[in-house]
Amino acid sequence: MYAGCDRMWSNILAIIAMGFAGFAYCGCMTAVIDMSPTFAGTVMGLSSTLASTSSFIFPVLVGFMTNEE
């Protein structure tokens, strides 16, 4: 679904997307504990570090790609 510049639909789609992301996060937490119960904290710390790198890399990449607009 394409929301365009409609604020209401953009907000609704963002809320739905974040809700589904919450479901996925619960699955990731249990998978880490199931894979390595002894080192669950270490593995979770490493995976969180790798996942959070995208939060500062992708905005920079988008800035480079949309520089002319």
Secondary structure, DSSP 8 states (H G I E B T S, - for coil): ---TT-HHHHHHHHHHHHHHHHHHHHHHHHHHHHH-STTHHHHHHHHHHHHHHHHHHHHHHHHHHTTT-
